[in-house]
Amino acid sequence: MFQHLANPLSHKARTMDCPIKSCPCKFKSGSGIAHHVENGNVHKDINRHDVTKAVKAFDTNNTISITRNITSSSNSPPSSTFLYTATEDAFDGRRYVCFLCSKEKFKTLHALNSHLNSPAHDANEFKCPICEKEFKVVSALAQHVEASGCAMRRIAGVDGTSAEDVERYIDNLTSRFTSKNRIEM
C-alpha cells in the first residue's frame, strides 16, 4: 500500500490523449501512451518498432537513444523487422521452447509466440541519461524515470541533468505524438 501511495501517478488524472485520432484512450503519463502504442494489439498498424523509429527521429541529440555506428549506402536495403511464429515443432514433450534463446519454456504455443514477438530478443535502443541503464523500448525508459526507478533520481543531477529534466524531455517527445501530430487511422 505504501508503494501505491508513494507513486505520483496513482491519483493523477488521465489527461494525455492517444496519438491515434480515432482512439478515445487517455493516459496519465508518457510511458502509458508509449506502452499502449508499442503493444501493437490495439492499433494493428503501429508497433514498438514504429514507436522506436519515431522517437529516435525526434531525439536528434541522442539524449535517450542508443546509436549504432553502422554506416549504410543509399543502395542499402531498408532495415527489416522480423515477426516470428512458432509451430507445434517447438514442443519438447513437456513445454514449448523458444528457438531463439532455448532457455525460455512455455506451457502454451500462444505464450511462446507472444514471447517471440515481444521485446525479449530486441536490442537495447534507449538509455537513461542519468544512470546509463539501457532499455529495449521507450515506455520502459519512461516508466523507469516516472516511477523513480533511477537510483540517481533523488540526487540533484549528474552532468547537469536531473530526473525531472529527463521526465520533461520524454513527455515532450510523447507530446509530439499527441498534440497537432495525432495520426489519422
C-alpha positions in Angstrom: 0.0 0.0 0.0 2.8 2.4 0.8 4.2 1.9 -2.7 0.8 2.8 -4.2 0.6 6.0 -2.1 4.2 6.9 -2.9 3.6 6.6 -6.7 2.8 10.1 -8.0 0.8 8.7 -10.9 -1.6 6.8 -8.6 -4.0 9.7 -8.3 -3.2 11.7 -11.4 -6.0 12.4 -13.9 -5.8 10.8 -17.4 -5.2 13.9 -19.5 -2.9 12.7 -22.3 -4.6 11.6 -25.5 -3.6 8.6 -27.5 -1.8 9.8 -30.7 -4.3 7.9 -32.9 -7.1 10.3 -33.6 -9.8 7.6 -33.7 -8.7 6.2 -30.3 -10.6 7.5 -27.3 -8.0 6.3 -24.8 -6.4 8.8 -22.3 -3.4 8.3 -20.2 -1.7 9.6 -17.0 1.9 9.6 -18.4 4.1 9.4 -21.4 5.0 5.8 -20.5 1.3 4.9 -20.6 0.9 6.3 -24.1 4.2 4.7 -25.3 3.2 1.3 -23.9 -0.3 1.5 -25.4 1.1 2.2 -28.9 4.1 -0.1 -28.7 1.8 -3.0 -27.7 0.6 -3.5 -31.3 -2.6 -5.2 -30.1 -4.7 -2.0 -30.0 -3.5 -0.3 -33.1 -2.6 -3.1 -35.5 -0.7 -0.8 -38.0 1.7 0.5 -35.4 4.0 -1.5 -33.1 7.0 -0.9 -30.9 9.4 -0.8 -33.9 7.5 2.1 -35.3 7.5 3.9 -32.0 11.2 3.4 -31.6 11.9 4.7 -35.1 9.7 7.8 -34.4 11.3 8.6 -31.0 14.8 8.2 -32.5 13.8 10.6 -35.3 12.7 13.2 -32.7 15.7 12.6 -30.4 18.2 14.2 -32.7 20.8 14.8 -29.9 20.7 11.1 -28.9 19.8 12.2 -25.4 18.0 8.9 -24.8 18.7 6.9 -28.0 21.5 4.4 -28.2 23.3 4.9 -31.5 24.9 2.2 -33.5 27.9 3.2 -35.7 26.8 1.3 -38.7 27.0 3.1 -42.0 24.9 2.3 -44.9 24.9 3.5 -48.5 22.0 4.8 -50.4 21.9 1.4 -52.1 21.4 -0.4 -48.8 18.0 -2.2 -48.4 15.8 -0.8 -45.6 16.2 -2.4 -42.2 13.9 -5.3 -41.6 11.6 -6.2 -38.7 11.1 -9.9 -38.1 7.9 -11.4 -36.8 8.3 -15.0 -35.6 5.7 -17.7 -35.5 6.5 -21.0 -33.7 4.8 -24.2 -34.6 4.0 -27.4 -32.7 7.6 -28.5 -33.6 8.7 -26.2 -30.7 7.1 -28.7 -28.2 9.7 -30.8 -26.5 7.3 -33.2 -24.9 6.7 -31.1 -21.8 6.9 -27.4 -22.8 7.2 -25.1 -25.9 10.8 -24.0 -26.2 12.0 -20.6 -27.6 14.2 -21.4 -30.6 16.0 -18.0 -30.2 17.1 -18.4 -26.6 16.2 -22.0 -25.7 16.2 -21.2 -22.0 12.7 -19.9 -22.1 10.0 -22.6 -21.9 6.2 -22.0 -22.1 3.1 -24.0 -21.3 1.2 -23.0 -24.5 2.1 -22.2 -28.1 0.3 -18.9 -27.8 2.6 -17.9 -24.8 5.7 -18.9 -26.8 4.5 -16.8 -29.8 3.8 -13.8 -27.5 7.4 -14.1 -26.2 8.8 -14.4 -29.7 7.1 -11.2 -30.7 7.8 -9.3 -27.5 10.9 -7.1 -27.0 12.6 -10.0 -25.2 15.1 -10.5 -28.1 15.3 -6.9 -29.3 18.5 -4.9 -28.9 18.5 -2.1 -26.2 17.5 1.1 -28.1 17.3 3.6 -25.2 19.3 4.7 -22.3 18.7 6.8 -19.1 20.9 9.9 -19.5 21.2 10.0 -15.7 22.2 6.4 -14.7 23.0 5.0 -18.1 20.7 2.0 -17.7 19.6 0.6 -21.0 16.1 -0.3 -22.3 14.6 -2.1 -25.3 11.5 0.2 -25.6 10.9 3.8 -24.8 8.0 3.0 -22.5 10.4 1.1 -20.2 12.7 4.1 -20.0 9.8 6.5 -19.4 8.5 4.2 -16.7 12.0 4.0 -15.1 12.1 7.8 -14.8 8.4 8.3 -13.8 8.5 5.6 -11.1 11.7 6.8 -9.5 13.4 3.6 -10.8 16.6 5.5 -11.4 18.7 5.4 -8.2 20.2 8.8 -9.2 16.7 10.4 -9.3 16.9 11.5 -5.7 20.2 13.3 -6.4 20.1 16.9 -7.7 21.7 15.9 -11.0 24.5 14.3 -12.8 26.2 16.3 -15.6 23.6 19.0 -15.1 20.7 16.6 -15.9 18.0 16.0 -13.3 15.4 13.2 -13.4 12.8 15.9 -13.8 14.6 17.2 -16.9 14.6 13.7 -18.3 10.9 13.3 -17.5 10.1 16.6 -19.2 12.1 15.5 -22.2 10.3 12.2 -22.5 6.9 14.0 -22.0 8.0 16.5 -24.8 8.8 13.6 -27.1 5.4 12.0 -26.3 3.5 15.3 -26.8 4.8 15.5 -30.3 2.7 12.4 -31.0 -0.3 13.7 -29.0 -0.9 17.3 -30.0 -1.3 18.5 -33.5 0.5 15.5 -34.9 -2.1 12.9 -34.0 -2.2 10.2 -36.5 -5.3 9.5 -38.7 -6.3 5.8 -38.7 
